[in-house]
Amino acid sequence: MRLSRYFLPTLKETPSEAQIVSHRLMLRAGLIRQHAAGIYNWLPLGYRVLRKVEQIVREEQDRAGAQEILMPSIQSADLWRESGRYDDYGKEMLRITDRHDRDMLFGPTHEEVVTDIFRHNVRSYKGLPLNLYQIQWKFRDEVRPRFGVMRGREFLMKDNYSFDLNQEEARKSYNRMFVAYLRTFERMGLKAIPMQADTGPIGGDLSHEFIVLAETGESEVFVDEKLLEKPIPRDVDYGSDLQPIVDDWTSLFAATDEKYDPQAHPAVGEGIVTARGIEVGHIFYFGTKYSGAMGAVVMGPEGDEAPVHMGSYGIGVSRLVGAIIEASHDDNGIIWPEEVAPYTVGLVNLKVSDAEVTAACDDLYAKLNAAGVETLYDDRDERAGAKFADMDLVGVPWQVVVGPKGLKNGVAEVKNRKTGDREEVSLDSVVARFAG
């Protein structure tokens, strides 16, 4: 994409309403703009990142055996009355009345809807296990939305729901999601630590939060230092027994400040370190809470009917964009991990008025695109300092700089955004450096 034609409204000054790093940088780098309190427009650069995060989530869900569906965002209140949650959920639920005076709501979550789908379509244990997921916009009417996409009212979420014959089989589904989450966050360049959590309005008695460690995180966490170096499982066979992996991770201490009791838990300094963290995922097993209330039953192998055991699993997809920035930035701007970066290479033409430099940059841009290298080409007639500042701000992992002096020597300067390291590379080898 040529920057001269790109809709990228960057800001030199930090907007006064932005209180945390990710909110400040998302506004300054032109990723988002506020529409209303806690509701944001995603502009081209931000939307590219959002789609890459979404795709990683999708790929890991598919790999773990979940199947993608799409449920309506506007739901019937009658389903929530069946489950008993309509009056209990609170003011966070946006309640709506349609023209026929039917009570509706904008879905904050989809346990009721997916249970309704299941009960009308699966009758036998032979249809189990089943795991259905979606990636969809949710709305929760936060009393005090703040921190940009980290605590908005409208947000993109991956939510999925498992159905099993009994608790033993349901635990296997839970374990598959536990491991899938570890892999998902690592692919985004994040270290996420699973921590025991309250189940809140979802219900149930087994739950883990996945907390990304970041110096500017929203809450304090207490973690066994061994967890910080623990490798993420690779080449996982999701049909195998994953309980040893889950046990290995949960045997080491990790707790949020809400759960940490200095009298009952290991003291800081005895292998326990403190850090800041951001919740990006939450998984629940809640048994027959919804299936029992809503009649989601199957015929078992012995011919008896029983309500299915369920779990639900959420990842804040739009929240993750903010979490990645909180975990990966410096004073100059965002530092995107390559897996989620909007572009891989930022090509900088230092002197647009020089016909030879522009011809060389145009040729390099065409070859990078042909090789499948996502490239943001700064072809604007701006001073060099402004171009460097914008490239650092938007955080493209690699910068390729071409100017009259380098062109005369047949080289471009390549800068690594994360480390700041620079090197001269022959123009003929630039494409091979990033392709494939």
Residue pairs with C-beta under 8 A, 6 or more apart in sequence:
1 343
1 375
1 376
1 377
2 365
2 377
2 379
3 376
3 377
3 378
3 379
3 380
3 390
4 379
4 380
6 44
6 45
6 376
7 30
7 43
7 44
8 30
8 43
8 44
8 45
8 394
9 30
9 33
9 43
10 28
10 29
10 30
10 390
10 393
10 394
11 27
11 28
11 30
12 28
14 24
14 27
14 28
15 24
15 27
15 28
17 23
17 34
18 24
18 27
18 148
19 146
19 147
20 147
20 148
20 150
20 216
20 218
20 326
21 216
21 325
21 326
21 329
22 147
22 148
22 149
22 150
22 216
22 321
22 322
22 323
22 325
22 326
22 329
23 147
23 148
23 149
23 150
23 322
25 31
25 325
25 329
25 333
25 334
25 393
26 32
26 46
26 148
26 149
26 321
26 322
26 325
27 33
27 148
28 333
28 393
29 45
29 333
29 334
29 393
29 394
29 395
30 43
30 45
30 46
30 394
31 42
31 43
31 45
31 46
31 49
31 321
32 40
32 41
32 42
32 43
32 46
32 148
32 149
33 40
33 41
33 43
34 40
34 41
35 41
37 145
37 153
38 142
38 145
38 146
38 151
38 152
38 153
38 154
39 152
39 153
39 154
40 148
40 149
40 152
40 154
42 50
42 318
45 342
45 394
46 321
46 342
48 342
48 343
49 321
49 324
49 336
49 340
49 341
49 342
50 156
50 317
50 318
50 321
52 339
52 340
52 341
52 342
53 188
53 317
53 320
53 321
53 324
53 340
54 135
54 156
54 158
54 317
56 184
56 187
56 188
56 339
56 340
57 135
57 158
57 184
57 315
57 317
58 68
58 135
58 158
60 180
60 183
60 184
60 187
61 68
61 133
61 158
61 160
61 180
62 68
63 180
63 183
63 238
64 131
64 176
64 177
64 179
64 180
64 238
65 131
65 176
65 238
66 131
66 132
66 133
66 160
67 130
67 131
67 132
67 133
68 132
68 133
68 134
68 135
69 117
69 132
69 133
69 134
70 134
70 136
71 107
71 110
71 113
71 114
71 117
71 134
71 136
72 107
72 113
73 106
73 107
73 136
73 137
73 138
73 139
74 96
74 104
74 105
74 106
74 107
75 104
75 105
75 106
75 107
75 110
75 112
75 113
76 102
76 103
76 104
77 86
77 95
77 102
77 103
77 104
77 105
78 103
79 112
79 113
79 115
79 116
79 294
80 86
80 89
80 105
80 112
82 112
82 293
82 294
83 111
83 112
83 115
83 289
83 290
83 293
83 294
84 293
85 112
85 201
86 105
88 201
89 108
89 201
90 201
91 141
91 143
92 108
92 140
92 141
92 142
92 143
93 105
93 106
93 108
93 140
93 141
94 105
94 106
94 108
94 139
94 140
94 141
95 103
95 104
95 105
96 103
96 104
96 105
96 106
97 103
97 104
98 104
106 139
107 113
107 138
107 139
108 138
108 139
108 140
109 138
109 159
109 202
109 312
109 314
110 134
110 136
110 159
110 161
111 161
111 202
111 290
111 310
111 312
112 290
112 294
114 132
114 161
115 161
115 290
115 291
115 294
115 296
115 310
116 294
117 132
118 130
118 163
118 291
118 296
118 308
119 291
119 294
119 295
119 296
119 297
122 128
122 130
122 163
122 298
123 298
123 299
124 298
124 299
125 165
125 298
125 299
125 300
125 301
127 298
128 163
128 164
128 165
128 169
128 298
128 308
129 162
129 163
129 164
129 165
129 169
129 172
129 173
130 162
130 163
131 160
131 161
131 162
131 163
131 173
131 176
132 160
132 161
133 158
133 159
133 160
133 161
133 313
134 158
134 159
134 160
135 156
135 157
135 158
135 317
136 156
136 157
136 159
137 154
137 155
137 156
137 157
138 154
138 155
138 156
138 157
138 159
139 153
139 154
140 153
140 155
141 153
142 151
142 152
142 153
145 151
145 152
145 153
147 218
147 322
148 322
149 155
149 318
149 319
149 321
149 322
150 218
150 278
150 319
150 322
150 323
150 326
152 318
155 316
155 317
155 318
155 319
156 316
156 317
156 318
157 314
157 315
157 316
157 317
157 318
158 314
158 315
158 317
159 312
159 313
159 314
159 315
160 177
160 312
160 313
161 310
161 311
161 312
161 313
162 170
162 173
162 174
162 177
162 310
162 311
162 312
162 313
163 291
163 296
163 308
163 309
163 310
164 170
164 172
164 173
164 308
164 309
164 310
165 298
165 300
165 306
165 308
165 309
166 306
166 309
167 287
167 309
169 309
170 285
170 287
170 309
170 310
170 311
171 243
171 285
172 242
173 311
174 206
174 283
174 285
174 311
175 242
175 243
175 245
175 246
176 238
176 242
177 283
177 311
177 313
178 194
178 208
178 242
178 245
178 246
178 249
178 283
179 233
179 236
179 238
179 242
179 245
179 246
180 238
181 192
181 194
181 210
181 281
181 283
181 313
181 315
182 192
182 194
182 210
182 232
182 233
182 249
183 232
183 233
183 234
183 236
184 281
184 315
185 191
185 192
185 210
185 212
185 280
185 281
186 192
186 232
187 339
188 320
188 324
188 337
188 339
188 340
189 324
189 327
189 328
189 337
189 338
189 339
189 340
190 212
190 280
190 323
190 324
190 327
190 337
191 212
191 213
191 228
192 210
192 211
192 212
192 213
192 280
192 281
193 210
193 211
193 213
193 221
193 223
193 227
193 228
193 254
193 277
194 208
194 209
194 210
194 211
194 249
194 250
194 254
195 208
195 209
195 210
195 211
195 221
195 254
195 255
195 256
195 259
196 207
196 208
196 209
196 250
196 254
196 255
196 259
197 207
197 208
197 209
197 256
197 259
197 282
198 207
198 258
199 205
199 206
199 207
199 284
199 286
202 284
202 286
202 312
203 284
203 286
203 289
204 284
204 285
204 286
204 287
204 289
204 311
205 285
205 286
205 287
206 284
206 285
207 282
207 283
207 284
207 285
208 250
208 282
208 283
209 256
209 279
209 281
209 282
210 279
210 280
210 281
210 282
210 283
211 217
211 221
211 254
211 256
211 277
211 278
211 279
211 280
212 277
212 278
212 279
212 280
212 323
212 326
212 327
213 221
213 223
213 228
213 275
213 276
213 277
213 327
214 276
214 277
214 278
214 323
214 326
214 327
215 276
215 326
216 276
216 326
217 275
217 276
217 277
217 278
217 326
218 276
218 277
218 278
218 279
219 256
219 257
219 258
219 276
219 277
219 278
219 279
220 256
220 257
220 274
220 275
220 276
220 277
221 254
221 255
221 256
221 257
221 274
221 275
221 276
221 277
222 253
222 254
222 255
222 256
222 257
222 260
222 265
222 268
222 272
222 273
222 274
223 253
223 254
223 272
223 273
223 274
223 275
224 252
224 253
224 254
224 266
224 271
224 272
225 271
225 272
225 273
226 252
226 271
227 249
227 252
227 254
228 273
230 248
230 249
230 252
233 245
236 242
236 245
253 265
253 266
253 272
255 265
256 277
262 268
265 272
266 272
268 274
278 319
278 322
278 323
278 326
278 327
279 316
280 315
280 316
280 319
280 320
280 323
281 313
281 314
281 315
281 316
282 313
282 314
283 311
283 312
283 313
283 314
284 311
284 312
284 313
285 309
285 310
285 311
286 310
286 311
286 312
287 309
287 310
288 307
288 308
288 309
288 310
289 310
290 296
290 310
291 297
291 307
291 308
291 309
291 310
292 307
295 307
296 307
296 308
296 310
297 305
297 306
297 307
297 308
298 305
298 306
298 308
299 305
300 306
316 323
321 340
324 336
324 337
324 340
325 334
328 334
328 335
328 336
328 337
328 418
329 335
329 395
332 389
332 392
332 393
333 392
333 393
333 394
333 395
334 393
334 394
334 395
335 395
335 397
335 417
335 418
336 342
336 395
336 396
336 397
336 417
337 397
338 344
338 397
341 374
341 395
341 396
341 397
342 374
342 376
342 394
342 396
343 374
343 375
343 376
343 396
344 373
344 374
344 375
344 396
344 397
344 398
344 434
345 368
345 373
345 374
345 375
345 376
345 396
345 397
345 398
345 399
345 400
345 434
346 375
346 376
346 378
346 391
346 394
346 396
346 398
346 399
346 400
347 361
347 364
347 365
347 368
347 375
347 376
347 377
347 378
347 400
347 402
348 378
348 384
348 387
348 388
348 391
348 399
348 400
348 401
348 402
349 357
349 358
349 361
349 377
349 378
349 379
349 402
350 357
350 384
350 387
350 401
350 402
350 403
350 404
351 357
351 358
351 403
351 404
352 358
352 379
352 380
352 381
353 381
354 404
356 404
356 407
357 402
357 403
357 404
357 407
358 379
360 402
360 407
360 427
361 377
361 379
361 402
362 379
364 400
364 402
364 412
364 427
364 430
364 431
365 375
365 377
367 431
368 375
368 430
368 431
368 434
368 435
369 375
371 431
371 434
371 435
371 436
372 435
373 431
373 434
373 435
376 394
376 396
378 387
378 390
378 391
380 387
384 403
388 399
391 399
391 417
392 417
395 417
396 417
397 416
397 417
397 418
398 414
398 415
398 416
398 417
398 434
399 413
399 414
399 415
399 417
400 412
400 413
400 414
400 425
400 430
401 412
401 413
401 414
401 415
402 412
402 413
402 427
406 412
406 413
406 424
407 427
409 424
410 426
410 427
410 428
411 424
411 425
411 426
411 427
412 424
412 425
412 426
412 427
412 430
413 422
413 423
413 424
413 425
414 422
414 423
414 424
414 425
414 430
414 433
415 421
415 422
416 422
425 433
